[in-house]
Amino acid sequence: MLFKWIDHPSFRKHEQMMAILYEMGMADKQQLAVVTGWSLRTIRWTIEKIRSKGATPEEKDEWVRSIPIRKRTSPREVVYALGRMGIRYVQDMMEEQPHARTAPEAQVKHFLGINDILIRVMEKVPREDLVWLSSAEATDLILRTWEWRREELDKRYFIRPDARLGIRDRRYWIEYDNDTEGARKLERKFHGYVHLNDSTPVVWVAPNEKRRDYLQTLWKNMVKAFYSNHQSVPKMYFFVAGNETSFLVQEETEAVPV
């Protein structure tokens, strides 16, 4: 879980930062500052401390990659992600089996979009009241659920959520849609949530109203076609990025499940 690494007594500050980056996949300085509660100066220092493990620019990138944001309209300049050696180091810290999972540069916007959902919630809710599971952790939770039920895993309906958010006694599956996935992939994910047989609401966040309405319509049509008599259809909520926060933190909202 993301927050357990902050001020962890067994790890130095730069090691804590490595674990946090491992969980977040990619993040910019502002996101890291909100999640950790550290100053931007401390963020920059810890990043440089990690990169100093490499002697050359190429070796430094093996520990932490610095990926420039080329979009002129973006206030962000750089996004950070662990390189191959950084990932291996964290997996040793966590006593995990080594496996490569460097975050692809093509998914910068996706990672930032997911992290922004958490950042907006953290501006409203104290960190101690939050639980945030990365995609890998949320997927592990689903696997353990299948094992606990002693049911055979049906790969047709296996899903990998983008995240799972806990706020006090409430839980949500989180999906950030960056308007890149086609209908078939989205339908497989919808089917997966139905066959999960889990009462946790699913919150979909889209970059604009057009995409939000498309997702909502696709889900409505799928329920009508396949699950009109199904007893355990999950509640799905669809938002434009930024509008989901009031619902998640239970401020006044007119959100209605679809």
Stockholm file with secondary structure:
# STOCKHOLM 1.0

chainA/1-258         MLFKWIDHPSFRKHEQMMAILYEMGMADKQQLAVVTGWSLRTIRWTIEKIRSKGATPEEKDEWVRSIPIRKRTSPREVVYALGRMGIRYVQDMMEEQPHARTAPEAQVKHFLGINDILIRVMEKVPREDLVWLSSAEATDLILRTWEWRREELDKRYFIRPDARLGIRDRRYWIEYDNDTEGARKLERKFHGYVHLNDSTPVVWVAPNEKRRDYLQTLWKNMVKAFYSNHQSVPKMYFFVAGNETSFLVQEETEAVPV
#=GR chainA/1-258 SS CGGGGTTCTTSCHHHHHHHHHHHHSSBCHHHHHHHHCCCHHHHHHHHHHHHTTSSSHHHHHHHEEEEECCCTTCSCCEEEEECHHHHHHHHHHTTCCCCCCCCCGGGHHHHHHHHHHHHHHHTTSCGGGEEEECHHHHHHHHHHHHHHHTCCCCGGGCCCCSEEEEETTEEEEEEECCSCCCHHHHHHHHHHHHHHTCCCCEEEEESSHHHHHHHHHHHHHHHHHHCTTCSCCCCEEEEETTSHHHHHTTCSCCCCCC
#=GC SS_cons         CGGGGTTCTTSCHHHHHHHHHHHHSSBCHHHHHHHHCCCHHHHHHHHHHHHTTSSSHHHHHHHEEEEECCCTTCSCCEEEEECHHHHHHHHHHTTCCCCCCCCCGGGHHHHHHHHHHHHHHHTTSCGGGEEEECHHHHHHHHHHHHHHHTCCCCGGGCCCCSEEEEETTEEEEEEECCSCCCHHHHHHHHHHHHHHTCCCCEEEEESSHHHHHHHHHHHHHHHHHHCTTCSCCCCEEEEETTSHHHHHTTCSCCCCCC
//
